[in-house]
Amino acid sequence: MKPVMGIQLYTLRDFIQTAEDFDKTLERLEKMGVKDVQISAIGDIPAETQAEILKKHGMSVCVTHKGLDRMLTDLDSMIDEHKAIGCDAMGIGAPPENCRGNSGNVRRFIENAGKIGAKLKENGMTFNYHNHSFEFNRLDDMACSMMDMLLEETDPETFNFIPDLAWVHYAGADPLEILKKMKGRVKVIHFKDYIIDNNKERHFVSLGKGIVDLRACYELACELEMPYIVYEQDNDWTDNDPFKATEESWEYLQSLIK
């Protein structure tokens, strides 16, 4: 099964802060042939308005990124908002600092995430965790990492993953092995690429221009039948133009399909 290709709108976050800009951005993506997006870091635009604009451009939302604090205090409203935009996967971009670092913090996060995931499951939705590199660091009080705990101590029925392959690679882990460990728990994979310059500093780049073996990851994603791949770039856009980086990366994604 070939994954569906999409765009994570966090890359274009400066251009989705108003309904007018959201409309213009989706229009540009539509002209590129994009049909699936992830919504993240969007401005204060009502879900109903988002839904109208998405429908206008023939777009579907595969997953979102939302904050943990609101999930814990206003989950019913968030579920309604996701239903309005036709999205069944609620994602968290990163947990707060008090959810990391030691096993106690991580277990409290796992407990809260389990409750959120159970409520989402009741509503035909899933909870999805997006990683950075810190999850692969050894915990202060245990000879394992946060990612080890998330993989081993969460319930596959209520806790899914959004593996970000550049962050996995940057952490020193093997993206292919991580994808295998997450089999059956992934709807959306983040394809991201980066380089290390002569000063040993990390810079994100358009897909296919960095050091992550994204083709091998794509082939494994097909084998594991993971439904979606979306392009995301945090910063360092080509010529400081996120649209140019998005176009280049979209072309790369299309080349993988061919």
CYANA upper distance limits for C-alpha pairs under 8 A (distance plus 0.5 A):
  1 MET  CA    222 CYS  CA      5.73
  1 MET  CA    223 GLU  CA      7.51
  1 MET  CA    225 GLU  CA      5.92
  1 MET  CA    226 MET  CA      8.43
  1 MET  CA    227 PRO  CA      8.49
  2 LYS  CA    221 ALA  CA      8.32
  2 LYS  CA    222 CYS  CA      5.59
  2 LYS  CA    225 GLU  CA      7.68
  2 LYS  CA    227 PRO  CA      7.97
  2 LYS  CA    257 ILE  CA      8.09
  3 PRO  CA    221 ALA  CA      7.68
  3 PRO  CA    222 CYS  CA      6.82
  3 PRO  CA    225 GLU  CA      7.67
  3 PRO  CA    226 MET  CA      6.64
  3 PRO  CA    227 PRO  CA      5.17
  3 PRO  CA    228 TYR  CA      5.28
  3 PRO  CA    229 ILE  CA      6.64
  4 VAL  CA     36 ASP  CA      8.34
  4 VAL  CA    227 PRO  CA      6.64
  4 VAL  CA    228 TYR  CA      5.20
  4 VAL  CA    229 ILE  CA      6.66
  5 MET  CA     34 VAL  CA      8.36
  5 MET  CA     36 ASP  CA      7.48
  5 MET  CA    228 TYR  CA      6.45
  5 MET  CA    229 ILE  CA      5.53
  5 MET  CA    230 VAL  CA      6.22
  5 MET  CA    253 LEU  CA      7.44
  5 MET  CA    254 GLN  CA      8.46
  6 GLY  CA     34 VAL  CA      6.83
  6 GLY  CA     35 LYS  CA      7.34
  6 GLY  CA     36 ASP  CA      5.21
  6 GLY  CA     37 VAL  CA      5.70
  6 GLY  CA     38 GLN  CA      7.98
  6 GLY  CA    228 TYR  CA      7.71
  6 GLY  CA    229 ILE  CA      6.65
  6 GLY  CA    230 VAL  CA      4.89
  6 GLY  CA    231 TYR  CA      7.01
  7 ILE  CA     34 VAL  CA      7.89
  7 ILE  CA     36 ASP  CA      7.14
  7 ILE  CA     37 VAL  CA      5.29
  7 ILE  CA     38 GLN  CA      6.76
  7 ILE  CA    230 VAL  CA      5.33
  7 ILE  CA    231 TYR  CA      5.50
  7 ILE  CA    232 GLU  CA      7.27
  7 ILE  CA    246 THR  CA      8.41
  7 ILE  CA    250 TRP  CA      8.40
  8 GLN  CA     12 LEU  CA      8.49
  8 GLN  CA     37 VAL  CA      6.11
  8 GLN  CA     38 GLN  CA      5.00
  8 GLN  CA     39 ILE  CA      6.97
  8 GLN  CA     40 SER  CA      7.71
  8 GLN  CA    230 VAL  CA      6.24
  8 GLN  CA    231 TYR  CA      6.23
  8 GLN  CA    232 GLU  CA      5.76
  9 LEU  CA     13 ARG  CA      6.50
  9 LEU  CA     16 ILE  CA      8.43
  9 LEU  CA     37 VAL  CA      7.10
  9 LEU  CA     38 GLN  CA      6.28
  9 LEU  CA     39 ILE  CA      5.95
  9 LEU  CA     40 SER  CA      6.39
  9 LEU  CA     41 ALA  CA      8.22
  9 LEU  CA     42 ILE  CA      8.50
  9 LEU  CA    232 GLU  CA      8.12
 10 TYR  CA     38 GLN  CA      8.43
 10 TYR  CA     39 ILE  CA      7.51
 10 TYR  CA     40 SER  CA      5.57
 10 TYR  CA     41 ALA  CA      6.31
 10 TYR  CA     42 ILE  CA      8.27
 10 TYR  CA    232 GLU  CA      7.46
 10 TYR  CA    233 GLN  CA      8.23
 10 TYR  CA    234 ASP  CA      8.00
 11 THR  CA    232 GLU  CA      6.14
 11 THR  CA    233 GLN  CA      5.76
 11 THR  CA    234 ASP  CA      6.60
 11 THR  CA    235 ASN  CA      8.14
 11 THR  CA    242 PRO  CA      7.05
 11 THR  CA    246 THR  CA      8.20
 12 LEU  CA     16 ILE  CA      7.41
 12 LEU  CA    242 PRO  CA      6.72
 12 LEU  CA    243 PHE  CA      7.65
 13 ARG  CA     17 GLN  CA      7.56
 13 ARG  CA     40 SER  CA      7.91
 13 ARG  CA     41 ALA  CA      6.34
 13 ARG  CA     42 ILE  CA      6.86
 15 PHE  CA     21 ASP  CA      6.05
 15 PHE  CA     22 PHE  CA      6.97
 15 PHE  CA     25 THR  CA      7.02
 16 ILE  CA     21 ASP  CA      5.81
 16 ILE  CA     22 PHE  CA      4.80
 16 ILE  CA     25 THR  CA      7.46
 16 ILE  CA     42 ILE  CA      5.97
 16 ILE  CA     43 GLY  CA      6.70
 17 GLN  CA     21 ASP  CA      7.12
 17 GLN  CA     22 PHE  CA      7.32
 17 GLN  CA     42 ILE  CA      6.04
 17 GLN  CA     43 GLY  CA      4.31
 17 GLN  CA     44 ASP  CA      7.39
 17 GLN  CA     45 ILE  CA      8.14
 18 THR  CA     22 PHE  CA      6.53
 18 THR  CA     43 GLY  CA      6.39
 18 THR  CA     44 ASP  CA      7.66
 18 THR  CA     45 ILE  CA      7.01
 19 ALA  CA     23 ASP  CA      6.60
 19 ALA  CA     45 ILE  CA      6.61
 19 ALA  CA     49 THR  CA      7.86
 19 ALA  CA     50 GLN  CA      7.93
 20 GLU  CA     24 LYS  CA      6.85
 21 ASP  CA     25 THR  CA      6.50
 22 PHE  CA     26 LEU  CA      6.69
 22 PHE  CA     53 ILE  CA      8.21
 23 ASP  CA     27 GLU  CA      6.65
 23 ASP  CA     53 ILE  CA      6.42
 24 LYS  CA     28 ARG  CA      6.89
 25 THR  CA     29 LEU  CA      6.83
 26 LEU  CA     30 GLU  CA      6.39
 26 LEU  CA     53 ILE  CA      8.49
 26 LEU  CA     54 LEU  CA      8.04
 26 LEU  CA     57 HIS  CA      7.06
 27 GLU  CA     31 LYS  CA      6.85
 27 GLU  CA     57 HIS  CA      6.95
 28 ARG  CA     32 MET  CA      7.08
 29 LEU  CA     33 GLY  CA      7.01
 29 LEU  CA     34 VAL  CA      5.88
 29 LEU  CA     35 LYS  CA      8.48
 30 GLU  CA     34 VAL  CA      5.64
 30 GLU  CA     35 LYS  CA      7.16
 30 GLU  CA     57 HIS  CA      6.82
 30 GLU  CA     58 GLY  CA      8.29
 30 GLU  CA     59 MET  CA      8.47
 32 MET  CA    247 GLU  CA      8.03
 34 VAL  CA     59 MET  CA      8.18
 35 LYS  CA     58 GLY  CA      6.88
 35 LYS  CA     59 MET  CA      5.28
 35 LYS  CA     60 SER  CA      6.84
 36 ASP  CA     59 MET  CA      5.99
 36 ASP  CA     60 SER  CA      5.35
 36 ASP  CA     61 VAL  CA      6.33
 36 ASP  CA     62 CYS  CA      7.09
 37 VAL  CA     59 MET  CA      7.51
 37 VAL  CA     60 SER  CA      6.80
 37 VAL  CA     61 VAL  CA      5.57
 37 VAL  CA     62 CYS  CA      6.70
 37 VAL  CA     63 VAL  CA      8.24
 37 VAL  CA    230 VAL  CA      7.94
 38 GLN  CA     61 VAL  CA      5.98
 38 GLN  CA     62 CYS  CA      6.18
 38 GLN  CA     63 VAL  CA      5.64
 38 GLN  CA     64 THR  CA      5.96
 38 GLN  CA     65 HIS  CA      8.41
 38 GLN  CA    230 VAL  CA      8.06
 39 ILE  CA     61 VAL  CA      7.35
 39 ILE  CA     63 VAL  CA      7.25
 39 ILE  CA     64 THR  CA      5.31
 39 ILE  CA     65 HIS  CA      7.14
 40 SER  CA     64 THR  CA      6.18
 40 SER  CA     65 HIS  CA      5.45
 40 SER  CA     66 LYS  CA      7.62
 41 ALA  CA     65 HIS  CA      7.96
 45 ILE  CA     49 THR  CA      7.06
 45 ILE  CA     50 GLN  CA      7.06
 46 PRO  CA     50 GLN  CA      6.81
 47 ALA  CA     51 ALA  CA      6.56
 47 ALA  CA     81 GLU  CA      5.91
 47 ALA  CA     82 HIS  CA      8.11
 47 ALA  CA     84 ALA  CA      6.61
 47 ALA  CA     85 ILE  CA      6.85
 48 GLU  CA     52 GLU  CA      6.84
 48 GLU  CA     81 GLU  CA      8.28
 48 GLU  CA     84 ALA  CA      6.59
 48 GLU  CA     85 ILE  CA      7.62
 49 THR  CA     53 ILE  CA      6.85
 50 GLN  CA     54 LEU  CA      6.53
 50 GLN  CA     85 ILE  CA      7.26
 51 ALA  CA     55 LYS  CA      6.56
 51 ALA  CA     84 ALA  CA      6.91
 51 ALA  CA     85 ILE  CA      5.24
 51 ALA  CA     86 GLY  CA      8.31
 52 GLU  CA     56 LYS  CA      6.64
 53 ILE  CA     57 HIS  CA      7.01
 54 LEU  CA     58 GLY  CA      6.59
 54 LEU  CA     59 MET  CA      5.44
 54 LEU  CA     60 SER  CA      7.35
 54 LEU  CA     85 ILE  CA      8.30
 55 LYS  CA     59 MET  CA      6.52
 55 LYS  CA     60 SER  CA      8.42
 60 SER  CA     86 GLY  CA      7.79
 60 SER  CA     87 CYS  CA      8.22
 61 VAL  CA     85 ILE  CA      7.64
 61 VAL  CA     86 GLY  CA      7.31
 61 VAL  CA     87 CYS  CA      5.98
 62 CYS  CA     87 CYS  CA      6.55
 62 CYS  CA     88 ASP  CA      7.92
 62 CYS  CA     89 ALA  CA      7.23
 62 CYS  CA    188 VAL  CA      7.88
 62 CYS  CA    228 TYR  CA      8.16
 63 VAL  CA     87 CYS  CA      6.77
 63 VAL  CA     88 ASP  CA      7.56
 63 VAL  CA     89 ALA  CA      5.26
 63 VAL  CA     90 MET  CA      6.31
 63 VAL  CA     91 GLY  CA      6.85
 63 VAL  CA    188 VAL  CA      7.88
 64 THR  CA     87 CYS  CA      8.38
 64 THR  CA     89 ALA  CA      7.19
 64 THR  CA     90 MET  CA      5.78
 64 THR  CA     91 GLY  CA      5.61
 64 THR  CA     92 ILE  CA      8.15
 65 HIS  CA     90 MET  CA      7.06
 65 HIS  CA     91 GLY  CA      4.96
 65 HIS  CA     92 ILE  CA      5.37
 65 HIS  CA     93 GLY  CA      5.77
 66 LYS  CA     70 ARG  CA      8.30
 66 LYS  CA     71 MET  CA      8.19
 66 LYS  CA     90 MET  CA      7.66
 66 LYS  CA     91 GLY  CA      6.53
 66 LYS  CA     92 ILE  CA      5.68
 66 LYS  CA     93 GLY  CA      7.15
 67 GLY  CA     71 MET  CA      7.00
 67 GLY  CA     92 ILE  CA      6.53
 67 GLY  CA     93 GLY  CA      7.80
 67 GLY  CA     94 ALA  CA      8.44
 67 GLY  CA     95 PRO  CA      8.33
 68 LEU  CA     72 LEU  CA      6.77
 68 LEU  CA     92 ILE  CA      7.12
 68 LEU  CA     95 PRO  CA      7.06
 68 LEU  CA     96 PRO  CA      8.23
 69 ASP  CA     73 THR  CA      6.95
 70 ARG  CA     74 ASP  CA      5.76
 70 ARG  CA     75 LEU  CA      7.24
 71 MET  CA     75 LEU  CA      5.26
 71 MET  CA     78 MET  CA      7.84
 71 MET  CA    116 ILE  CA      7.54
 72 LEU  CA    112 ASN  CA      8.16
 72 LEU  CA    116 ILE  CA      7.77
 74 ASP  CA     78 MET  CA      7.00
 75 LEU  CA     79 ILE  CA      6.61
 75 LEU  CA    116 ILE  CA      8.23
 76 ASP  CA     80 ASP  CA      6.88
 77 SER  CA     81 GLU  CA      6.72
 78 MET  CA     82 HIS  CA      6.68
 79 ILE  CA     83 LYS  CA      6.69
 79 ILE  CA    120 LEU  CA      7.94
 79 ILE  CA    123 ASN  CA      8.28
 80 ASP  CA     84 ALA  CA      6.71
 81 GLU  CA     85 ILE  CA      7.10
 82 HIS  CA     86 GLY  CA      6.57
 82 HIS  CA     87 CYS  CA      5.62
 82 HIS  CA     88 ASP  CA      7.22
 82 HIS  CA     90 MET  CA      8.20
 83 LYS  CA     87 CYS  CA      6.43
 83 LYS  CA     88 ASP  CA      7.60
 88 ASP  CA    124 GLY  CA      7.28
 88 ASP  CA    125 MET  CA      5.03
 88 ASP  CA    126 THR  CA      6.96
 89 ALA  CA    125 MET  CA      6.04
 89 ALA  CA    126 THR  CA      5.39
 89 ALA  CA    127 PHE  CA      6.73
 89 ALA  CA    128 ASN  CA      7.27
 90 MET  CA    125 MET  CA      7.82
 90 MET  CA    126 THR  CA      6.63
 90 MET  CA    127 PHE  CA      5.74
 90 MET  CA    128 ASN  CA      6.49
 91 GLY  CA    127 PHE  CA      6.38
 91 GLY  CA    128 ASN  CA      4.88
 91 GLY  CA    129 TYR  CA      6.25
 91 GLY  CA    130 HIS  CA      7.44
 91 GLY  CA    162 ILE  CA      8.26
 92 ILE  CA    127 PHE  CA      8.38
 92 ILE  CA    128 ASN  CA      6.83
 92 ILE  CA    129 TYR  CA      5.81
 92 ILE  CA    130 HIS  CA      6.54
 93 GLY  CA    129 TYR  CA      7.30
 93 GLY  CA    130 HIS  CA      5.64
 93 GLY  CA    131 ASN  CA      7.74
 94 ALA  CA    129 TYR  CA      8.01
 94 ALA  CA    130 HIS  CA      6.88
 94 ALA  CA    131 ASN  CA      7.21
 94 ALA  CA    132 HIS  CA      7.96
 95 PRO  CA     99 CYS  CA      6.57
 95 PRO  CA    100 ARG  CA      8.08
 96 PRO  CA    100 ARG  CA      7.90
 97 GLU  CA    101 GLY  CA      8.29
 98 ASN  CA    105 ASN  CA      6.68
 99 CYS  CA    105 ASN  CA      5.11
 99 CYS  CA    106 VAL  CA      5.77
 99 CYS  CA    108 ARG  CA      7.54
 99 CYS  CA    109 PHE  CA      6.00
100 ARG  CA    105 ASN  CA      6.01
100 ARG  CA    106 VAL  CA      5.99
100 ARG  CA    146 MET  CA      7.77
101 GLY  CA    105 ASN  CA      7.35
101 GLY  CA    106 VAL  CA      7.89
101 GLY  CA    139 LEU  CA      5.91
101 GLY  CA    140 ASP  CA      6.51
101 GLY  CA    146 MET  CA      8.17
102 ASN  CA    106 VAL  CA      6.87
102 ASN  CA    139 LEU  CA      5.56
102 ASN  CA    140 ASP  CA      5.66
102 ASN  CA    141 ASP  CA      6.27
102 ASN  CA    142 MET  CA      7.91
102 ASN  CA    146 MET  CA      8.49
103 SER  CA    107 ARG  CA      6.49
103 SER  CA    139 LEU  CA      7.29
103 SER  CA    140 ASP  CA      8.33
103 SER  CA    141 ASP  CA      7.18
103 SER  CA    142 MET  CA      7.45
103 SER  CA    146 MET  CA      8.14
104 GLY  CA    108 ARG  CA      6.77
105 ASN  CA    109 PHE  CA      6.82
106 VAL  CA    110 ILE  CA      6.64
106 VAL  CA    146 MET  CA      7.22
106 VAL  CA    149 MET  CA      8.20
107 ARG  CA    111 GLU  CA      6.59
108 ARG  CA    112 ASN  CA      6.76
109 PHE  CA    113 ALA  CA      6.44
110 ILE  CA    114 GLY  CA      6.46
110 ILE  CA    150 LEU  CA      7.83
110 ILE  CA    153 GLU  CA      8.19
110 ILE  CA    154 THR  CA      6.96
111 GLU  CA    115 LYS  CA      7.01
112 ASN  CA    116 ILE  CA      6.83
113 ALA  CA    117 GLY  CA      6.39
113 ALA  CA    127 PHE  CA      8.13
113 ALA  CA    159 PHE  CA      7.77
114 GLY  CA    118 ALA  CA      6.52
114 GLY  CA    154 THR  CA      7.81
114 GLY  CA    155 ASP  CA      7.75
114 GLY  CA    158 THR  CA      6.50
114 GLY  CA    159 PHE  CA      7.23
115 LYS  CA    119 LYS  CA      6.87
116 ILE  CA    120 LEU  CA      6.70
116 ILE  CA    127 PHE  CA      7.62
117 GLY  CA    121 LYS  CA      6.51
117 GLY  CA    126 THR  CA      6.60
117 GLY  CA    127 PHE  CA      5.46
117 GLY  CA    158 THR  CA      4.93
117 GLY  CA    159 PHE  CA      6.60
118 ALA  CA    122 GLU  CA      6.86
118 ALA  CA    158 THR  CA      6.09
119 LYS  CA    123 ASN  CA      7.18
120 LEU  CA    124 GLY  CA      6.88
120 LEU  CA    125 MET  CA      5.27
120 LEU  CA    126 THR  CA      6.09
120 LEU  CA    127 PHE  CA      7.29
120 LEU  CA    158 THR  CA      8.47
121 LYS  CA    125 MET  CA      5.46
121 LYS  CA    126 THR  CA      6.25
121 LYS  CA    158 THR  CA      7.21
126 THR  CA    158 THR  CA      7.03
126 THR  CA    159 PHE  CA      7.68
126 THR  CA    160 ASN  CA      7.58
127 PHE  CA    158 THR  CA      6.85
127 PHE  CA    159 PHE  CA      5.95
127 PHE  CA    160 ASN  CA      6.40
128 ASN  CA    159 PHE  CA      6.63
128 ASN  CA    160 ASN  CA      5.01
128 ASN  CA    161 PHE  CA      5.36
128 ASN  CA    162 ILE  CA      6.57
129 TYR  CA    159 PHE  CA      7.94
129 TYR  CA    160 ASN  CA      6.66
129 TYR  CA    161 PHE  CA      5.07
129 TYR  CA    162 ILE  CA      5.98
129 TYR  CA    163 PRO  CA      8.40
130 HIS  CA    161 PHE  CA      6.58
130 HIS  CA    162 ILE  CA      5.02
130 HIS  CA    163 PRO  CA      6.43
130 HIS  CA    164 ASP  CA      7.14
131 ASN  CA    135 GLU  CA      7.26
131 ASN  CA    161 PHE  CA      8.48
131 ASN  CA    162 ILE  CA      7.44
131 ASN  CA    163 PRO  CA      6.58
131 ASN  CA    164 ASP  CA      6.46
131 ASN  CA    167 TRP  CA      7.68
131 ASN  CA    168 VAL  CA      8.26
132 HIS  CA    164 ASP  CA      7.38
132 HIS  CA    167 TRP  CA      5.55
132 HIS  CA    168 VAL  CA      7.49
133 SER  CA    137 ASN  CA      7.96
133 SER  CA    167 TRP  CA      5.47
133 SER  CA    168 VAL  CA      6.49
133 SER  CA    170 TYR  CA      7.10
133 SER  CA    171 ALA  CA      5.38
134 PHE  CA    171 ALA  CA      7.87
135 GLU  CA    145 SER  CA      6.75
135 GLU  CA    146 MET  CA      5.31
135 GLU  CA    147 MET  CA      5.51
136 PHE  CA    145 SER  CA      5.76
136 PHE  CA    146 MET  CA      6.77
136 PHE  CA    147 MET  CA      6.17
136 PHE  CA    148 ASP  CA      8.28
136 PHE  CA    168 VAL  CA      8.38
136 PHE  CA    171 ALA  CA      6.72
136 PHE  CA    173 ALA  CA      8.17
137 ASN  CA    144 CYS  CA      8.47
137 ASN  CA    145 SER  CA      5.88
137 ASN  CA    146 MET  CA      7.63
137 ASN  CA    171 ALA  CA      8.26
138 ARG  CA    142 MET  CA      7.64
138 ARG  CA    143 ALA  CA      6.73
138 ARG  CA    144 CYS  CA      5.78
138 ARG  CA    145 SER  CA      4.93
138 ARG  CA    146 MET  CA      7.81
139 LEU  CA    143 ALA  CA      7.19
139 LEU  CA    144 CYS  CA      6.58
139 LEU  CA    145 SER  CA      5.82
139 LEU  CA    146 MET  CA      7.13
144 CYS  CA    148 ASP  CA      6.70
144 CYS  CA    149 MET  CA      8.08
145 SER  CA    149 MET  CA      7.11
146 MET  CA    150 LEU  CA      6.68
147 MET  CA    151 LEU  CA      6.57
148 ASP  CA    152 GLU  CA      6.57
149 MET  CA    153 GLU  CA      5.83
149 MET  CA    154 THR  CA      8.02
150 LEU  CA    154 THR  CA      6.06
151 LEU  CA    181 LYS  CA      8.16
151 LEU  CA    182 MET  CA      8.03
154 THR  CA    158 THR  CA      8.26
154 THR  CA    159 PHE  CA      6.70
155 ASP  CA    159 PHE  CA      6.22
156 PRO  CA    160 ASN  CA      6.96
156 PRO  CA    185 ARG  CA      6.95
159 PHE  CA    185 ARG  CA      8.02
160 ASN  CA    185 ARG  CA      5.23
160 ASN  CA    186 VAL  CA      6.38
160 ASN  CA    187 LYS  CA      8.41
161 PHE  CA    182 MET  CA      7.62
161 PHE  CA    185 ARG  CA      6.49
161 PHE  CA    186 VAL  CA      5.76
161 PHE  CA    187 LYS  CA      8.14
161 PHE  CA    188 VAL  CA      8.35
162 ILE  CA    186 VAL  CA      6.66
162 ILE  CA    187 LYS  CA      7.70
162 ILE  CA    188 VAL  CA      6.04
162 ILE  CA    189 ILE  CA      5.90
162 ILE  CA    190 HIS  CA      7.19
163 PRO  CA    168 VAL  CA      8.18
163 PRO  CA    178 ILE  CA      8.45
163 PRO  CA    179 LEU  CA      7.85
163 PRO  CA    186 VAL  CA      8.17
163 PRO  CA    188 VAL  CA      8.07
163 PRO  CA    189 ILE  CA      5.77
163 PRO  CA    190 HIS  CA      6.50
164 ASP  CA    168 VAL  CA      6.81
164 ASP  CA    189 ILE  CA      6.87
164 ASP  CA    190 HIS  CA      5.09
164 ASP  CA    191 PHE  CA      6.94
164 ASP  CA    192 LYS  CA      7.44
165 LEU  CA    169 HIS  CA      6.58
165 LEU  CA    175 PRO  CA      6.19
165 LEU  CA    189 ILE  CA      8.18
165 LEU  CA    190 HIS  CA      6.79
165 LEU  CA    191 PHE  CA      6.45
165 LEU  CA    192 LYS  CA      6.77
165 LEU  CA    193 ASP  CA      8.41
165 LEU  CA    212 VAL  CA      8.17
166 ALA  CA    170 TYR  CA      6.49
166 ALA  CA    191 PHE  CA      7.61
166 ALA  CA    192 LYS  CA      5.64
166 ALA  CA    193 ASP  CA      5.95
166 ALA  CA    194 TYR  CA      7.25
166 ALA  CA    212 VAL  CA      7.03
167 TRP  CA    171 ALA  CA      6.55
168 VAL  CA    172 GLY  CA      7.23
168 VAL  CA    173 ALA  CA      6.05
168 VAL  CA    174 ASP  CA      7.33
168 VAL  CA    175 PRO  CA      6.34
168 VAL  CA    178 ILE  CA      8.44
169 HIS  CA    173 ALA  CA      5.88
169 HIS  CA    174 ASP  CA      6.55
169 HIS  CA    175 PRO  CA      6.54
169 HIS  CA    212 VAL  CA      7.41
173 ALA  CA    177 GLU  CA      8.49
173 ALA  CA    178 ILE  CA      8.16
174 ASP  CA    178 ILE  CA      6.82
175 PRO  CA    179 LEU  CA      6.64
175 PRO  CA    217 CYS  CA      7.70
176 LEU  CA    180 LYS  CA      6.83
176 LEU  CA    216 ALA  CA      8.27
176 LEU  CA    217 CYS  CA      6.63
176 LEU  CA    220 LEU  CA      7.68
177 GLU  CA    181 LYS  CA      6.78
178 ILE  CA    182 MET  CA      6.74
179 LEU  CA    183 LYS  CA      6.75
179 LEU  CA    220 LEU  CA      8.41
179 LEU  CA    221 ALA  CA      8.11
180 LYS  CA    224 LEU  CA      8.13
182 MET  CA    186 VAL  CA      6.97
183 LYS  CA    224 LEU  CA      7.00
183 LYS  CA    226 MET  CA      8.40
184 GLY  CA    224 LEU  CA      8.46
184 GLY  CA    226 MET  CA      8.29
186 VAL  CA    226 MET  CA      6.71
186 VAL  CA    227 PRO  CA      8.27
187 LYS  CA    226 MET  CA      6.40
187 LYS  CA    227 PRO  CA      5.85
187 LYS  CA    228 TYR  CA      6.46
188 VAL  CA    226 MET  CA      7.59
188 VAL  CA    227 PRO  CA      6.94
188 VAL  CA    228 TYR  CA      5.05
188 VAL  CA    229 ILE  CA      6.08
188 VAL  CA    230 VAL  CA      7.47
189 ILE  CA    226 MET  CA      8.29
189 ILE  CA    228 TYR  CA      6.67
189 ILE  CA    229 ILE  CA      5.25
189 ILE  CA    230 VAL  CA      6.75
190 HIS  CA    229 ILE  CA      6.48
190 HIS  CA    230 VAL  CA      5.70
190 HIS  CA    231 TYR  CA      6.41
190 HIS  CA    232 GLU  CA      6.77
191 PHE  CA    207 LEU  CA      7.93
191 PHE  CA    214 LEU  CA      7.72
191 PHE  CA    229 ILE  CA      7.05
191 PHE  CA    230 VAL  CA      6.45
191 PHE  CA    231 TYR  CA      5.46
191 PHE  CA    232 GLU  CA      6.76
192 LYS  CA    204 PHE  CA      8.08
192 LYS  CA    205 VAL  CA      8.34
192 LYS  CA    206 SER  CA      8.13
192 LYS  CA    207 LEU  CA      6.73
192 LYS  CA    231 TYR  CA      6.69
192 LYS  CA    232 GLU  CA      6.06
192 LYS  CA    233 GLN  CA      6.52
193 ASP  CA    204 PHE  CA      6.30
193 ASP  CA    205 VAL  CA      6.09
193 ASP  CA    206 SER  CA      6.91
193 ASP  CA    207 LEU  CA      5.86
193 ASP  CA    208 GLY  CA      7.42
193 ASP  CA    209 LYS  CA      7.53
193 ASP  CA    210 GLY  CA      5.67
193 ASP  CA    211 ILE  CA      7.23
193 ASP  CA    212 VAL  CA      6.33
193 ASP  CA    233 GLN  CA      8.23
194 TYR  CA    202 ARG  CA      7.19
194 TYR  CA    203 HIS  CA      5.91
194 TYR  CA    204 PHE  CA      4.53
194 TYR  CA    205 VAL  CA      5.59
194 TYR  CA    206 SER  CA      8.35
194 TYR  CA    209 LYS  CA      7.98
194 TYR  CA    210 GLY  CA      5.19
194 TYR  CA    211 ILE  CA      6.68
194 TYR  CA    212 VAL  CA      7.63
195 ILE  CA    202 ARG  CA      6.29
195 ILE  CA    203 HIS  CA      5.88
195 ILE  CA    204 PHE  CA      6.88
195 ILE  CA    205 VAL  CA      7.50
195 ILE  CA    209 LYS  CA      8.46
195 ILE  CA    210 GLY  CA      5.53
195 ILE  CA    211 ILE  CA      6.47
196 ILE  CA    200 LYS  CA      5.88
196 ILE  CA    201 GLU  CA      5.84
196 ILE  CA    202 ARG  CA      5.15
196 ILE  CA    203 HIS  CA      6.84
197 ASP  CA    201 GLU  CA      5.96
197 ASP  CA    202 ARG  CA      7.11
197 ASP  CA    203 HIS  CA      7.95
203 HIS  CA    235 ASN  CA      8.47
203 HIS  CA    236 ASP  CA      6.67
204 PHE  CA    210 GLY  CA      8.32
204 PHE  CA    233 GLN  CA      7.07
204 PHE  CA    234 ASP  CA      7.53
204 PHE  CA    235 ASN  CA      6.89
204 PHE  CA    236 ASP  CA      6.08
204 PHE  CA    237 TRP  CA      7.86
205 VAL  CA    209 LYS  CA      6.71
205 VAL  CA    210 GLY  CA      6.80
205 VAL  CA    233 GLN  CA      7.81
205 VAL  CA    236 ASP  CA      7.12
205 VAL  CA    237 TRP  CA      7.02
205 VAL  CA    238 THR  CA      7.50
205 VAL  CA    245 ALA  CA      8.22
206 SER  CA    210 GLY  CA      8.00
206 SER  CA    233 GLN  CA      7.97
206 SER  CA    237 TRP  CA      7.91
206 SER  CA    238 THR  CA      7.71
206 SER  CA    245 ALA  CA      5.93
206 SER  CA    246 THR  CA      7.87
206 SER  CA    248 GLU  CA      6.84
206 SER  CA    249 SER  CA      5.84
207 LEU  CA    214 LEU  CA      8.49
207 LEU  CA    231 TYR  CA      8.27
207 LEU  CA    248 GLU  CA      7.80
207 LEU  CA    249 SER  CA      5.31
207 LEU  CA    252 TYR  CA      6.80
207 LEU  CA    253 LEU  CA      8.35
208 GLY  CA    212 VAL  CA      8.34
208 GLY  CA    214 LEU  CA      7.62
208 GLY  CA    249 SER  CA      8.01
208 GLY  CA    252 TYR  CA      7.04
213 ASP  CA    217 CYS  CA      7.02
214 LEU  CA    218 TYR  CA      6.51
215 ARG  CA    219 GLU  CA      6.74
215 ARG  CA    256 LEU  CA      7.26
216 ALA  CA    220 LEU  CA      6.76
217 CYS  CA    221 ALA  CA      6.54
218 TYR  CA    222 CYS  CA      6.78
218 TYR  CA    256 LEU  CA      7.86
219 GLU  CA    223 GLU  CA      6.86
220 LEU  CA    224 LEU  CA      6.53
221 ALA  CA    225 GLU  CA      6.40
221 ALA  CA    226 MET  CA      5.81
222 CYS  CA    226 MET  CA      6.92
231 TYR  CA    246 THR  CA      8.19
231 TYR  CA    249 SER  CA      7.38
231 TYR  CA    250 TRP  CA      7.90
233 GLN  CA    237 TRP  CA      7.94
236 ASP  CA    240 ASN  CA      7.05
237 TRP  CA    241 ASP  CA      6.03
237 TRP  CA    242 PRO  CA      5.74
237 TRP  CA    244 LYS  CA      8.35
237 TRP  CA    245 ALA  CA      6.31
238 THR  CA    242 PRO  CA      7.42
238 THR  CA    244 LYS  CA      7.13
238 THR  CA    245 ALA  CA      6.00
241 ASP  CA    245 ALA  CA      6.97
242 PRO  CA    246 THR  CA      6.49
243 PHE  CA    247 GLU  CA      6.62
244 LYS  CA    248 GLU  CA      6.70
245 ALA  CA    249 SER  CA      6.53
246 THR  CA    250 TRP  CA      6.41
247 GLU  CA    251 GLU  CA      6.73
248 GLU  CA    252 TYR  CA      6.90
249 SER  CA    253 LEU  CA      6.76
250 TRP  CA    254 GLN  CA      6.78
251 GLU  CA    255 SER  CA      6.77
252 TYR  CA    256 LEU  CA      7.05
253 LEU  CA    257 ILE  CA      7.31
254 GLN  CA    258 LYS  CA      7.07
